[in-house]
């Protein structure tokens, strides 16, 4: 039950990803043929495999992480504060190592959780796969092999909204709107991250967007618990 999960035991997170290179033309030859095989199953009818490469950031084998936003809540119910930090940069290995060290420190105690929107389908496996590709040992909460479902400390605000219904994806923006949470999509959305990173070279804009998503995930979780929204937020 959500009532039994203490807010201070949750590390909220969001990731932003892009294709590993700026265009299909700049892929190594062996990766071009592998992407063409992948793209045949995901591209639209009027789209070429090369054009479909703009979607490569959705797949850990062809994409990379450029930002991981994390946040945690502390303080009493009457005086809560959320602190949000972002690991970002062009050096994926560096930001993943920094994130891993934070996760290991946060999970040094018992009954700790990760929480993301659509995290079980996207964020958690993407981070774990990219860590393995970069030769980084998985921190305990992402090392799920052999664990029983109740031993995996992953919360997912999208899954919690399903209540056992498997019909459709529900976006964070939609849930923020219906729960009257300030929207994180007041500047860019996920579909624009690739262009903002590769063409506009504006990583800081993506970092701001990622931090807002972390805050929104936390606010949504509070709504699920029937508690007031956060008012005191610190961006580290």
N, CA, C and O of each residue as an XYZ file, in Angstrom:
944
protein
N       0.839     -1.197      0.000
C       0.000      0.000      0.000
C       0.875      1.248      0.000
O       1.917      1.291      0.654
N       0.436      2.261     -0.743
C       1.231      3.486     -0.830
C       1.367      4.169      0.523
O       2.369      4.834      0.788
N       0.363      4.006      1.381
C       0.408      4.649      2.693
C       1.574      4.151      3.526
O       2.034      4.841      4.435
N       2.052      2.955      3.217
C       3.142      2.367      3.999
C       4.527      2.751      3.480
O       5.534      2.374      4.078
N       4.590      3.494      2.376
C       5.876      3.885      1.800
C       6.204      5.305      2.220
O       5.503      6.250      1.858
N       7.280      5.449      2.990
C       7.690      6.771      3.456
C       8.314      7.553      2.302
O       9.147      7.023      1.568
N       7.918      8.794      2.146
C       8.406      9.612      1.036
C       9.919      9.771      1.053
O      10.552      9.831     -0.001
N      10.501      9.838      2.249
C      11.949     10.034      2.346
C      12.733      8.797      1.898
O      13.956      8.847      1.774
N      12.030      7.694      1.657
C      12.684      6.468      1.199
C      12.601      6.287     -0.309
O      12.939      5.224     -0.829
N      12.150      7.330     -1.017
C      11.976      7.234     -2.467
C      12.951      8.161     -3.185
O      13.082      9.333     -2.833
N      13.628      7.625     -4.189
C      14.450      8.434     -5.083
C      13.702      8.552     -6.407
O      13.622      7.591     -7.172
N      13.157      9.734     -6.669
C      12.410      9.985     -7.901
C      13.401     10.267     -9.023
O      14.435     10.899     -8.802
N      13.082      9.796    -10.227
C      14.034     10.013    -11.321
C      13.351     10.112    -12.671
O      12.207      9.695    -12.855
N      14.095     10.678    -13.605
C      13.672     10.767    -15.003
C      14.934     10.806    -15.851
O      15.949     11.357    -15.425
N      14.882     10.228    -17.042
C      16.054     10.262    -17.923
C      15.669     10.890    -19.263
O      14.513     10.853    -19.684
N      16.671     11.460    -19.907
C      16.515     11.976    -21.265
C      17.543     11.283    -22.148
O      18.718     11.186    -21.795
N      17.088     10.808    -23.291
C      17.942     10.032    -24.182
C      17.881     10.571    -25.604
O      16.909     11.216    -25.999
N      18.935     10.296    -26.366
C      19.007     10.703    -27.774
C      19.668      9.579    -28.562
O      20.290      8.696    -27.970
N      19.545      9.597    -29.894
C      20.324      8.654    -30.704
C      21.818      8.817    -30.427
O      22.272      9.903    -30.067
N      22.572      7.745    -30.595
C      23.982      7.767    -30.214
C      24.806      8.721    -31.068
O      25.794      9.275    -30.585
N      24.429      8.922    -32.311
C      25.057      9.933    -33.167
C      23.965     10.804    -33.761
O      22.780     10.493    -33.638
N      24.362     11.896    -34.405
C      23.375     12.885    -34.827
C      22.537     12.468    -36.020
O      21.471     13.043    -36.239
N      22.981     11.480    -36.806
C      22.216     11.081    -37.982
C      22.586      9.663    -38.400
O      23.644      9.147    -38.038
N      21.709      9.055    -39.156
C      21.956      7.710    -39.670
C      23.233      7.672    -40.502
O      23.975      6.691    -40.462
N      23.485      8.732    -41.249
C      24.661      8.777    -42.121
C      25.964      8.650    -41.346
O      26.968      8.189    -41.889
N      25.954      9.058    -40.077
C      27.181      9.034    -39.275
C      27.322      7.786    -38.411
O      28.248      7.686    -37.606
N      26.415      6.845    -38.575
C      26.558      5.569    -37.870
C      27.703      4.757    -38.480
O      27.922      4.826    -39.690
N      28.437      3.989    -37.666
C      29.393      3.041    -38.241
C      28.664      2.058    -39.150
O      27.495      1.750    -38.918
N      29.339      1.567    -40.177
C      28.691      0.736    -41.180
C      27.990     -0.480    -40.575
O      26.874     -0.815    -40.973
N      28.648     -1.148    -39.604
C      28.031     -2.343    -39.034
C      26.756     -2.004    -38.265
O      25.839     -2.821    -38.186
N      26.698     -0.779    -37.692
C      25.496     -0.369    -36.966
C      24.387      0.076    -37.914
O      23.205     -0.029    -37.585
N      24.769      0.573    -39.093
C      23.747      0.948    -40.067
C      22.882     -0.245    -40.448
O      21.655     -0.151    -40.451
N      23.518     -1.364    -40.767
C      22.761     -2.546    -41.168
C      21.918     -3.077    -40.017
O      20.811     -3.571    -40.234
N      22.431     -2.981    -38.803
C      21.664     -3.439    -37.647
C      20.474     -2.522    -37.365
O      19.401     -2.980    -36.972
N      20.683     -1.212    -37.574
C      19.546     -0.308    -37.408
C      18.494     -0.550    -38.482
O      17.298     -0.505    -38.191
N      18.905     -0.801    -39.694
C      17.948     -1.064    -40.770
C      17.070     -2.264    -40.434
O      15.872     -2.259    -40.717
N      17.660     -3.286    -39.834
C      16.874     -4.455    -39.416
C      15.869     -4.066    -38.333
O      14.711     -4.482    -38.376
N      16.313     -3.269    -37.369
C      15.438     -2.824    -36.294
C      14.328     -1.933    -36.824
O      13.167     -2.074    -36.439
N      14.695     -1.008    -37.715
C      13.747     -0.007    -38.196
C      12.610     -0.616    -39.002
O      11.516     -0.052    -39.047
N      12.847     -1.740    -39.630
C      11.790     -2.383    -40.412
C      10.569     -2.708    -39.569
O       9.454     -2.782    -40.086
N      10.774     -2.898    -38.289
C       9.678     -3.282    -37.399
C       9.033     -2.100    -36.689
O       7.971     -2.250    -36.085
N       9.653     -0.935    -36.751
C       9.137      0.202    -35.976
C       8.814      1.432    -36.820
O       8.102      2.321    -36.351
N       9.313      1.505    -38.041
C       9.114      2.715    -38.837
C       7.707      2.778    -39.413
O       7.026      1.761    -39.546
N       7.288      3.987    -39.751
C       6.004      4.185    -40.399
C       6.115      3.778    -41.869
O       7.215      3.684    -42.412
N       4.980      3.541    -42.500
C       4.977      3.056    -43.891
C       5.658      4.026    -44.844
O       6.330      3.604    -45.786
N       5.489      5.319    -44.606
C       6.059      6.320    -45.514
C       7.428      6.815    -45.046
O       7.884      7.874    -45.476
N       8.071      6.066    -44.184
C       9.326      6.483    -43.576
C      10.437      5.512    -43.960
O      10.242      4.297    -43.947
N      11.589      6.049    -44.298
C      12.734      5.194    -44.600
C      13.426      4.789    -43.304
O      13.184      5.369    -42.245
N      14.294      3.779    -43.407
C      15.058      3.366    -42.231
C      15.947      4.504    -41.735
O      16.132      4.685    -40.532
N      16.496      5.272    -42.686
C      17.352      6.395    -42.299
C      16.551      7.477    -41.575
O      17.006      8.021    -40.569
N      15.363      7.787    -42.086
C      14.523      8.796    -41.435
C      14.086      8.342    -40.048
O      13.962      9.148    -39.125
N      13.856      7.045    -39.917
C      13.397      6.507    -38.636
C      14.469      6.573    -37.563
O      14.182      6.351    -36.387
N      15.699      6.874    -37.952
C      16.792      6.916    -36.974
C      16.568      7.983    -35.897
O      17.160      7.907    -34.821
N      15.734      8.956    -36.174
C      15.455      9.965    -35.150
C      14.789      9.349    -33.921
O      14.768      9.964    -32.855
N      14.242      8.134    -34.065
C      13.622      7.437    -32.934
C      14.615      6.543    -32.186
O      14.243      5.882    -31.217
N      15.861      6.521    -32.625
C      16.832      5.575    -32.067
C      17.098      5.793    -30.588
O      17.524      4.872    -29.891
N      16.853      7.000    -30.104
C      17.072      7.286    -28.694
C      16.159      6.514    -27.760
O      16.388      6.499    -26.550
N      15.134      5.876    -28.293
C      14.228      5.080    -27.467
C      14.802      3.709    -27.140
O      14.265      2.995    -26.292
N      15.901      3.334    -27.815
C      16.434      1.981    -27.697
C      17.859      2.036    -27.178
O      18.713      2.717    -27.747
N      18.113      1.309    -26.084
C      19.416      1.382    -25.423
C      20.554      0.929    -26.318
O      21.691      1.359    -26.127
N      20.274      0.063    -27.298
C      21.326     -0.419    -28.190
C      21.772      0.649    -29.178
O      22.889      0.591    -29.693
N      20.909      1.623    -29.446
C      21.200      2.640    -30.462
C      21.192      4.064    -29.904
O      21.488      5.014    -30.629
N      20.858      4.215    -28.636
C      20.776      5.539    -28.040
C      21.753      5.707    -26.895
O      22.530      4.805    -26.581
N      21.702      6.874    -26.277
C      22.530      7.136    -25.097
C      21.782      8.094    -24.183
O      20.870      8.805    -24.606
N      22.189      8.095    -22.924
C      21.584      8.972    -21.922
C      22.389     10.264    -21.846
O      23.615     10.234    -21.749
N      21.699     11.386    -21.890
C      22.385     12.681    -21.779
C      22.025     13.397    -20.479
O      22.685     14.366    -20.104
N      20.987     12.929    -19.788
C      20.607     13.554    -18.525
C      19.831     12.555    -17.665
O      18.932     11.868    -18.148
N      20.192     12.490    -16.394
C      19.405     11.758    -15.398
C      19.076     12.741    -14.288
O      19.974     13.260    -13.624
N      17.800     12.995    -14.087
C      17.362     13.856    -13.000
C      16.919     13.006    -11.826
O      16.219     12.011    -12.013
N      17.313     13.380    -10.627
C      16.920     12.656     -9.418
C      16.443     13.655     -8.381
O      16.871     14.809     -8.367
N      15.549     13.196     -7.510
C      15.059     14.055     -6.449
C      14.626     13.249     -5.246
O      14.193     12.103     -5.371
N      14.748     13.864     -4.065
C      14.294     13.195     -2.855
C      13.615     14.211     -1.949
O      13.892     15.408     -2.020
N      12.734     13.723     -1.107
C      11.920     14.561     -0.231
C      12.354     14.339      1.210
O      12.602     13.207      1.625
N      12.444     15.418      1.965
C      12.769     15.325      3.381
C      11.910     16.309      4.159
O      11.229     17.154      3.578
N      11.950     16.189      5.472
C      11.188     17.094      6.321
C       9.853     16.517      6.740
O       9.429     15.474      6.243
N       9.199     17.199      7.651
C       7.892     16.769      8.143
C       6.811     17.086      7.119
O       7.051     17.821      6.161
N       5.629     16.536      7.321
C       4.517     16.750      6.396
C       4.190     18.224      6.260
O       3.767     18.674      5.196
N       4.382     18.975      7.328
C       4.062     20.403      7.314
C       5.200     21.240      6.723
O       4.995     22.405      6.381
N       6.380     20.664      6.604
C       7.540     21.449      6.163
C       8.423     20.618      5.228
O       9.630     20.510      5.445
N       7.829     20.041      4.204
C       8.585     19.200      3.286
C       9.391     20.043      2.304
O       8.989     21.137      1.908
N      10.534     19.497      1.931
C      11.346     20.118      0.888
C      11.812     19.018     -0.057
O      12.169     17.926      0.384
N      11.808     19.303     -1.352
C      12.335     18.360     -2.334
C      13.593     18.951     -2.950
O      13.610     20.106     -3.376
N      14.627     18.157     -2.989
C      15.883     18.576     -3.599
C      16.095     17.778     -4.886
O      16.012     16.550     -4.888
N      16.364     18.479     -5.959
C      16.478     17.854     -7.280
C      17.851     18.147     -7.866
O      18.313     19.288     -7.866
N      18.485     17.110     -8.359
C      19.823     17.219     -8.951
C      19.797     16.540    -10.315
O      19.035     15.597    -10.526
N      20.621     17.013    -11.233
C      20.717     16.399    -12.556
C      22.151     16.032    -12.865
O      23.074     16.817    -12.644
N      22.325     14.821    -13.384
C      23.609     14.396    -13.938
C      23.478     14.501    -15.450
O      22.604     13.864    -16.038
N      24.324     15.287    -16.081
C      24.143     15.509    -17.514
C      25.494     15.699    -18.189
O      26.508     15.936    -17.533
N      25.485     15.591    -19.517
C      26.692     15.833    -20.284
C      26.803     14.930    -21.490
O      25.995     14.020    -21.682
N      27.812     15.190    -22.301
C      28.049     14.376    -23.485
C      28.753     13.067    -23.141
O      28.699     12.107    -23.909
N      29.411     13.031    -21.986
C      30.136     11.841    -21.548
C      29.181     10.950    -20.754
O      29.019     11.122    -19.546
N      28.557     10.005    -21.438
C      27.552      9.160    -20.802
C      28.141      8.334    -19.672
O      27.512      8.181    -18.626
N      29.337      7.802    -19.867
C      29.966      6.972    -18.843
C      30.151      7.755    -17.543
O      29.913      7.223    -16.459
N      30.571      9.002    -17.647
C      30.785      9.834    -16.463
C      29.479     10.067    -15.715
O      29.439      9.911    -14.494
N      28.417     10.435    -16.413
C      27.165     10.723    -15.715
C      26.548      9.453    -15.130
O      25.908      9.505    -14.081
N      26.735      8.313    -15.799
C      26.216      7.056    -15.257
C      26.972      6.644    -14.001
O      26.368      6.145    -13.052
N      28.275      6.845    -13.987
C      29.058      6.539    -12.788
C      28.644      7.430    -11.628
O      28.522      6.958    -10.498
N      28.429      8.704    -11.891
C      28.001      9.626    -10.835
C      26.627      9.240    -10.303
O      26.397      9.254     -9.094
N      25.722      8.898    -11.202
C      24.389      8.454    -10.794
C      24.472      7.175     -9.969
O      23.792      7.049     -8.951
N      25.296      6.231    -10.399
C      25.444      4.963     -9.684
C      25.926      5.183     -8.261
O      25.431      4.544     -7.332
N      26.891      6.086     -8.079
C      27.402      6.349     -6.742
C      26.321      6.935     -5.842
O      26.235      6.580     -4.667
N      25.490      7.836     -6.386
C      24.406      8.398     -5.595
C      23.403      7.320     -5.207
O      22.956      7.263     -4.061
N      23.053      6.468     -6.159
C      22.089      5.400     -5.883
C      22.611      4.467     -4.795
O      21.861      4.072     -3.903
N      23.875      4.119     -4.863
C      24.446      3.221     -3.852
C      24.398      3.855     -2.468
O      24.131      3.170     -1.481
N      24.656      5.170     -2.388
C      24.571      5.845     -1.093
C      23.131      5.900     -0.595
O      22.871      5.661      0.584
N      22.201      6.212     -1.483
C      20.798      6.345     -1.093
C      20.239      5.008     -0.628
O      19.441      4.964      0.308
N      20.648      3.922     -1.269
C      20.106      2.604     -0.958
C      20.932      1.861      0.093
O      20.866      0.634      0.182
N      21.703      2.596      0.884
C      22.495      1.948      1.923
C      21.616      1.415      3.049
O      22.028      0.511      3.776
N      20.401      1.966      3.206
C      19.450      1.474      4.200
C      18.419      0.561      3.574
O      18.442      0.307      2.370
N      17.517      0.074      4.401
C      16.475     -0.845      3.921
C      15.245     -0.074      3.449
O      15.062      1.101      3.766
N      14.406     -0.775      2.679
C      13.102     -0.244      2.255
C      13.203      1.049      1.460
O      12.414      1.971      1.669
N      14.162      1.123      0.557
C      14.297      2.277     -0.323
C      13.748      1.920     -1.704
O      13.739      0.754     -2.097
N      13.288      2.945     -2.441
C      12.643      2.719     -3.731
C      13.123      3.726     -4.775
O      13.481      4.858     -4.451
N      13.121      3.285     -6.042
C      13.197      4.191     -7.182
C      11.772      4.436     -7.661
O      10.926      3.546     -7.582
N      11.505      5.634     -8.156
C      10.168      5.938     -8.684
C      10.301      6.776     -9.949
O      10.957      7.817     -9.945
N       9.677      6.319    -11.029
C       9.676      7.044    -12.303
C       8.347      6.797    -13.002
O       7.626      5.859    -12.665
N       8.030      7.636    -13.971
C       6.814      7.429    -14.762
C       7.151      6.565    -15.976
O       8.002      6.935    -16.786
N       6.499      5.439    -16.102
C       6.834      4.427    -17.111
C       8.244      3.887    -16.881
O       8.910      3.441    -17.816
N       8.684      3.933    -15.640
C      10.037      3.522    -15.309
C      10.313      2.055    -15.566
O      11.410      1.697    -15.993
N       9.331      1.197    -15.312
C       9.566     -0.239    -15.483
C       9.718     -0.615    -16.950
O      10.411     -1.575    -17.285
N       9.071      0.141    -17.813
C       9.145     -0.143    -19.241
C      10.327      0.567    -19.894
O      10.886      0.073    -20.873
N      10.710      1.728    -19.353
C      11.728      2.525    -20.043
C      12.934      2.885    -19.172
O      14.032      2.381    -19.408
N      12.747      3.750    -18.168
C      13.888      4.336    -17.457
C      14.798      3.286    -16.820
O      16.005      3.295    -17.064
N      14.243      2.384    -16.010
C      15.085      1.433    -15.283
C      15.857      0.507    -16.223
O      17.074      0.390    -16.085
N      15.188     -0.159    -17.180
C      15.968     -1.032    -18.069
C      16.935     -0.266    -18.964
O      18.014     -0.771    -19.272
N      16.567      0.948    -19.388
C      17.467      1.724    -20.251
C      18.757      2.052    -19.499
O      19.854      1.873    -20.028
N      18.616      2.533    -18.265
C      19.807      2.867    -17.477
C      20.655      1.626    -17.245
O      21.876      1.669    -17.394
N      20.011      0.516    -16.877
C      20.762     -0.713    -16.612
C      21.512     -1.184    -17.856
O      22.678     -1.568    -17.766
N      20.861     -1.156    -19.001
C      21.511     -1.592    -20.241
C      22.686     -0.696    -20.612
O      23.742     -1.177    -21.022
N      22.490      0.626    -20.463
C      23.573      1.537    -20.812
C      24.741      1.403    -19.833
O      25.895      1.593    -20.219
N      24.455      1.082    -18.585
C      25.548      0.834    -17.639
C      26.362     -0.375    -18.062
O      27.592     -0.331    -18.054
N      25.690     -1.447    -18.428
C      26.406     -2.646    -18.863
C      27.226     -2.368    -20.117
O      28.365     -2.820    -20.227
N      26.652     -1.627    -21.061
C      27.364     -1.299    -22.296
C      28.613     -0.466    -21.993
O      29.633     -0.593    -22.670
N      28.519      0.388    -20.968
C      29.650      1.231    -20.577
C      30.579      0.555    -19.581
O      31.523      1.179    -19.095
N      30.325     -0.718    -19.270
C      31.199     -1.445    -18.358
C      31.082     -1.024    -16.913
O      32.046     -1.131    -16.156
N      29.900     -0.540    -16.514
C      29.680     -0.059    -15.152
C      28.875     -1.101    -14.379
O      27.800     -1.490    -14.835
N      29.353     -1.563    -13.232
C      28.587     -2.527    -12.429
C      27.233     -1.950    -12.031
O      27.126     -0.765    -11.713
N      26.215     -2.779    -12.050
C      24.882     -2.313    -11.698
C      24.770     -2.089    -10.195
O      25.161     -2.956     -9.413
N      24.244     -0.941     -9.779
C      23.974     -0.750     -8.349
C      22.826     -1.677     -7.936
O      22.034     -2.082     -8.787
N      22.720     -2.020     -6.655
C      21.749     -3.024     -6.202
C      20.320     -2.867     -6.713
O      19.734     -3.866     -7.130
N      19.719     -1.665     -6.707
C      18.318     -1.589     -7.138
C      18.093     -1.851     -8.624
O      16.963     -2.115     -9.034
N      19.143     -1.784     -9.436
C      19.004     -2.071    -10.865
C      19.458     -3.480    -11.217
O      19.241     -3.936    -12.340
N      20.081     -4.169    -10.277
C      20.545     -5.543    -10.502
C      19.423     -6.495    -10.097
O      19.425     -7.037     -8.992
N      18.468     -6.692    -11.001
C      17.235     -7.414    -10.668
C      17.267     -8.893    -11.046
O      16.309     -9.609    -10.758
N      18.325     -9.368    -11.674
C      18.373    -10.763    -12.121
C      18.222    -11.711    -10.937
O      18.931    -11.598     -9.936
N      17.285    -12.648    -11.070
C      17.070    -13.654    -10.045
C      16.223    -13.205     -8.868
O      15.909    -14.010     -7.991
N      15.848    -11.930     -8.833
C      15.037    -11.438     -7.727
C      13.560    -11.767     -7.952
O      13.086    -11.816     -9.087
N      12.854    -11.989     -6.863
C      11.403    -12.164     -6.914
C      10.750    -10.797     -7.086
O      11.328     -9.785     -6.689
N       9.546    -10.749     -7.674
C       8.918     -9.448     -7.937
C       8.848     -8.549     -6.714
O       9.062     -7.342     -6.830
N       8.556     -9.102     -5.551
C       8.432     -8.278     -4.349
C       9.782     -7.845     -3.775
O       9.839     -7.065     -2.824
N      10.858     -8.354     -4.358
C      12.191     -7.952     -3.924
C      12.746     -6.804     -4.772
O      13.815     -6.271     -4.474
N      12.028     -6.429     -5.817
C      12.483     -5.368     -6.716
C      11.883     -4.041     -6.266
O      10.662     -3.885     -6.235
N      12.737     -3.094     -5.919
C      12.291     -1.841     -5.290
C      12.023     -0.751     -6.320
O      12.580      0.344     -6.239
N      11.163     -1.063     -7.292
C      10.830     -0.125     -8.356
C       9.373      0.298     -8.254
O       8.478     -0.547     -8.254
N       9.133      1.596     -8.166
C       7.796      2.152     -8.242
C       7.624      2.819     -9.600
O       8.583      3.330    -10.178
N       6.393      2.809    -10.103
C       6.125      3.355    -11.437
C       4.771      4.048    -11.389
O       3.742      3.391    -11.232
N       4.764      5.375    -11.522
C       3.512      6.111    -11.411
C       2.538      5.798    -12.539
O       1.330      5.967    -12.371
N       3.035      5.348    -13.678
C       2.119      4.935    -14.740
C       1.490      3.587    -14.407
O       0.286      3.407    -14.588
N       2.283      2.646    -13.926
C       1.752      1.347    -13.550
C       0.756      1.473    -12.403
O      -0.271      0.794    -12.398
N       1.048      2.331    -11.437
C       0.127      2.524    -10.325
C      -1.219      3.044    -10.802
O      -2.252      2.734    -10.208
N      -1.213      3.835    -11.876
C      -2.458      4.382    -12.413
C      -3.281      3.322    -13.133
O      -4.492      3.482    -13.282
N      -2.657      2.263    -13.572
C      -3.368      1.240    -14.349
C      -4.365      0.453    -13.511
O      -5.414      0.066    -14.026
N      -4.077      0.203    -12.245
C      -4.933     -0.618    -11.399
C      -5.263     -1.955    -12.062
O      -6.393     -2.438    -11.988
N      -4.260     -2.539    -12.710
C      -4.456     -3.823    -13.376
C      -4.942     -3.738    -14.804
O      -5.093     -4.766    -15.464
N      -5.193     -2.527    -15.304
C      -5.662     -2.331    -16.677
C      -4.456     -2.202    -17.604
O      -3.563     -1.395    -17.348
N      -4.425     -2.988    -18.675
C      -3.272     -2.980    -19.583
C      -3.613     -2.401    -20.957
O      -2.967     -2.744    -21.947
N      -4.612     -1.534    -21.029
C      -5.082     -1.067    -22.328
C      -4.148     -0.085    -23.017
O      -3.892     -0.212    -24.215
N      -3.634      0.894    -22.276
C      -2.937      1.962    -22.989
C      -1.937      2.675    -22.101
O      -1.981      2.588    -20.874
N      -1.030      3.387    -22.766
C      -0.061      4.268    -22.120
C      -0.767      5.539    -21.677
O      -1.577      6.090    -22.423
N      -0.472      6.007    -20.478
C      -1.013      7.274    -19.992
C       0.153      8.208    -19.712
O       1.000      7.909    -18.870
N       0.202      9.327    -20.404
C       1.356     10.209    -20.302
C       1.395     10.939    -18.972
O       0.370     11.129    -18.317
N       2.595     11.345    -18.585
C       2.770     12.143    -17.374
C       2.059     13.479    -17.516
O       1.494     13.991    -16.550
N       2.084     14.039    -18.706
C       1.431     15.324    -18.946
C      -0.071     15.226    -18.726
O      -0.669     16.118    -18.125
N      -0.689     14.144    -19.210
C      -2.126     13.963    -19.026
C      -2.471     13.823    -17.550
O      -3.415     14.446    -17.067
N      -1.711     13.010    -16.839
C      -1.993     12.820    -15.422
C      -1.755     14.107    -14.638
O      -2.511     14.421    -13.718
N      -0.706     14.856    -14.995
C      -0.455     16.133    -14.326
C      -1.630     17.083    -14.535
O      -2.016     17.811    -13.620
N      -2.188     17.074    -15.724
C      -3.304     17.964    -16.035
C      -4.548     17.604    -15.246
O      -5.185     18.479    -14.659
N      -4.903     16.323    -15.226
C      -6.151     15.944    -14.544
C      -6.029     16.036    -13.025
O      -7.031     16.191    -12.326
N      -4.793     15.939    -12.512
C      -4.586     16.096    -11.074
C      -4.228     17.525    -10.687
O      -3.880     17.804     -9.539
N      -4.320     18.437    -11.675
C      -4.071     19.868    -11.447
C      -2.671     20.116    -10.872
O      -2.485     20.881     -9.925
N      -1.703     19.441    -11.480
C      -0.302     19.640    -11.152
C       0.300     20.514    -12.252
O       0.055     20.246    -13.428
N       1.066     21.537    -11.923
C       1.696     22.361    -12.973
C       2.439     21.487    -13.971
O       3.248     20.645    -13.580
N       2.170     21.680    -15.252
C       2.709     20.804    -16.280
C       4.199     21.002    -16.484
O       4.682     22.133    -16.435
N       4.950     19.905    -16.716
C       6.374     20.038    -17.033
C       6.614     20.335    -18.508
O       7.758     20.531    -18.919
N       5.545     20.370    -19.313
C       5.706     20.513    -20.756
C       5.493     21.962    -21.202
O       4.927     22.216    -22.265
N       5.954     22.909    -20.375
C       5.730     24.309    -20.713
C       6.823     24.880    -21.606
O       6.768     26.052    -21.978
N       7.813     24.066    -21.952
C       8.862     24.512    -22.860
C       9.026     23.497    -23.982
O       8.631     23.760    -25.118
N       9.607     22.332    -23.673
C       9.769     21.284    -24.666
C       9.126     20.007    -24.150
O       8.753     19.918    -22.980
N       8.999     19.026    -25.024
C       8.556     17.701    -24.602
C       9.552     16.677    -25.135
O      10.507     17.020    -25.832
N       9.308     15.414    -24.793
C      10.261     14.372    -25.127
C      10.566     14.249    -26.605
O      11.676     13.875    -26.985
N       9.587     14.561    -27.443
C       9.789     14.429    -28.882
C      10.769     15.461    -29.435
O      11.253     15.321    -30.558
N      11.060     16.495    -28.650
C      11.930     17.575    -29.114
C      13.366     17.448    -28.610
O      14.239     18.202    -29.040
N      13.620     16.509    -27.708
C      14.930     16.410    -27.065
C      16.038     16.156    -28.080
O      17.116     16.742    -27.985
N      15.776     15.289    -29.047
C      16.780     14.966    -30.057
C      17.230     16.218    -30.806
O      18.429     16.447    -30.965
N      16.289     17.018    -31.260
C      16.621     18.230    -32.016
C      17.316     19.261    -31.138
O      18.282     19.894    -31.566
N      16.827     19.433    -29.908
C      17.431     20.412    -29.000
C      18.879     20.036    -28.687
O      19.734     20.912    -28.556
N      19.154     18.743    -28.567
C      20.510     18.295    -28.241
C      21.435     18.353    -29.449
O      22.500     18.967    -29.383
N      21.039     17.718    -30.554
C      21.938     17.576    -31.696
C      21.991     18.817    -32.590
O      23.049     19.145    -33.127
N      20.862     19.507    -32.753
C      20.838     20.643    -33.671
C      21.027     21.983    -32.959
O      21.789     22.835    -33.415
N      20.329     22.159    -31.844
C      20.422     23.435    -31.124
C      21.572     23.455    -30.115
O      21.963     24.521    -29.639
N      22.114     22.271    -29.789
C      23.235     22.172    -28.845
C      22.906     22.833    -27.505
O      23.754     23.495    -26.907
N      21.674     22.649    -27.043
C      21.213     23.326    -25.830
C      20.910     22.288    -24.750
O      19.750     22.023    -24.435
N      21.963     21.712    -24.195
C      21.789     20.680    -23.173
C      21.133     21.238    -21.920
O      20.345     20.542    -21.278
N      21.438     22.467    -21.564
C      20.885     23.037    -20.335
C      19.358     23.125    -20.406
O      18.680     22.975    -19.389
N      18.828     23.363    -21.581
C      17.378     23.407    -21.748
C      16.771     22.030    -21.464
O      15.698     21.928    -20.870
N      17.456     20.994    -21.885
C      17.003     19.622    -21.640
C      17.097     19.299    -20.157
O      16.220     18.629    -19.611
N      18.152     19.767    -19.501
C      18.315     19.542    -18.063
C      17.167     20.171    -17.295
O      16.627     19.557    -16.375
N      16.785     21.396    -17.663
C      15.660     22.063    -16.990
C      14.381     21.256    -17.170
O      13.610     21.087    -16.225
N      14.160     20.766    -18.364
C      12.974     19.957    -18.658
C      12.985     18.666    -17.838
O      11.954     18.262    -17.302
N      14.144     18.021    -17.740
C      14.264     16.775    -16.993
C      13.968     16.996    -15.517
O      13.268     16.196    -14.895
N      14.493     18.070    -14.956
C      14.240     18.381    -13.552
C      12.751     18.589    -13.303
O      12.219     18.141    -12.287
N      12.081     19.266    -14.227
C      10.640     19.484    -14.073
C       9.883     18.162    -14.076
O       8.913     17.995    -13.336
N      10.322     17.232    -14.901
C       9.667     15.921    -14.936
C       9.847     15.187    -13.609
O       8.915     14.544    -13.126
N      11.045     15.279    -13.014
C      11.279     14.648    -11.714
C      10.312     15.213    -10.681
O       9.700     14.462     -9.921
N      10.178     16.526    -10.654
C       9.252     17.165     -9.719
C       7.820     16.710     -9.972
O       7.081     16.439     -9.026
N       7.426     16.625    -11.228
C       6.058     16.235    -11.548
C       5.766     14.797    -11.131
O       4.669     14.501    -10.658
N       6.738     13.903    -11.301
C       6.559     12.518    -10.852
C       6.323     12.487     -9.347
O       5.443     11.771     -8.869
N       7.107     13.262     -8.599
C       6.931     13.314     -7.149
C       5.570     13.900     -6.777
O       4.897     13.388     -5.883
N       5.165     14.968     -7.459
C       3.856     15.573     -7.175
C       2.720     14.594     -7.466
O       1.741     14.528     -6.723
N       2.858     13.841     -8.545
C       1.832     12.857     -8.895
C       1.750     11.773     -7.819
O       0.659     11.356     -7.430
N       2.907     11.323     -7.344
C       2.913     10.313     -6.289
C       2.219     10.841     -5.032
O       1.490     10.107     -4.365
N       2.446     12.107     -4.716
C       1.769     12.716     -3.568
C       0.260     12.740     -3.781
O      -0.497     12.485     -2.845
N      -0.188     13.043     -4.997
C      -1.615     13.019     -5.298
C      -2.181     11.612     -5.086
O      -3.275     11.452     -4.544
N      -1.437     10.604     -5.514
C      -1.876      9.220     -5.312
C      -2.054      8.919     -3.821
O      -2.955      8.174     -3.435
N      -1.198      9.500     -2.999
C      -1.260      9.280     -1.556
C      -2.291     10.191     -0.879
O      -2.520     10.086      0.326
N      -2.913     11.087     -1.662
C      -3.898     12.008     -1.107
C      -3.291     13.090     -0.242
O      -3.931     13.576      0.690
N      -2.047     13.477     -0.546
C      -1.349     14.468      0.253
C      -1.135     15.748     -0.552
O      -1.169     15.718     -1.783
N      -0.915     16.868      0.131
C      -0.745     18.149     -0.580
C       0.522     18.183     -1.417
O       1.492     17.480     -1.136
N       0.493     19.011     -2.447
C       1.639     19.148     -3.331
C       2.795     19.854     -2.627
O       2.608     20.595     -1.662
N       3.983     19.600     -3.140
C       5.188     20.245     -2.642
C       5.195     21.719     -3.028
O       4.800     22.083     -4.136
N       5.638     22.544     -2.122
C       5.794     23.962     -2.412
C       7.247     24.403     -2.311
O       7.649     25.386     -2.934
N       8.028     23.677     -1.528
C       9.435     24.033     -1.306
C      10.334     23.086     -2.109
O      10.468     21.910     -1.769
N      10.942     23.605     -3.168
C      11.775     22.783     -4.051
C      13.115     23.462     -4.255
O      13.172     24.657     -4.548
N      14.191     22.709     -4.101
C      15.538     23.226     -4.311
C      16.179     22.502     -5.491
O      16.213     21.272     -5.522
N      16.683     23.254     -6.451
C      17.400     22.692     -7.578
C      18.899     22.747     -7.274
O      19.472     23.832     -7.179
N      19.523     21.598     -7.124
C      20.934     21.539     -6.752
C      21.839     21.641     -7.971
O      23.063     21.607     -7.836
